[in-house]
């Protein structure tokens, strides 16, 4: 699920505004206190806090 080049550079976590990193079928927040994982459906990141998976 590689995202378009440069897209990851401009995306940020809607909850804490930290950068996101691509992992499997999710975009994971790199913020130490956040760590939300946002799903990517049909190659479209779903950056809604209500849709995010909480860190374990």
N, C-alpha and C positions, 0 to 999 in steps of 0.2 A: 504494500500500500504506500508506495513512495508519493509524497505530496509534490506538487509543482515546485520547482526550484525557486527559492527565495520566499516562498509562502511561510515557512516555519520561522523565518527571520522577523516577520512582522506580526505573527500571532502571539498573543499573550493570554495568560490565565485570566478569565473574567473576574475571579474571586480576589486574587492578590496581585495581579499584573506581572507575575514572574514569567520568564520564558517557558515555552513548552518544548518537550522532546518527544520524538516519535518512537513508540514501542509497540510492535505488533499491530494491532488494530485500534490503538488508542494514542492520544496525545496526553502525556503526563506532565503535570506542573513540576518545575524544578525548585519551587519555593520550599524551604526547609519546614515551615509550619503548615503548609498547604497539602501538596501532594495529590490533588484531585486528578483523576484520569478521565478524560473526555473521549467518548466514542467517535469513531470515524465510520460513517455509513455511506455506502456508494461513493467513496472517495471524497466525501464532504465532512469536514470536522463539525461536530455538534457541540458548540461551545456554550452550553447552557448548564449552569450550576446544578439545576434540578436533575439533569440527565447524567451528571458525573458520578463516577464510582469513587467512594471514599477510600483513603489509604488503609491498608490492613495493619 
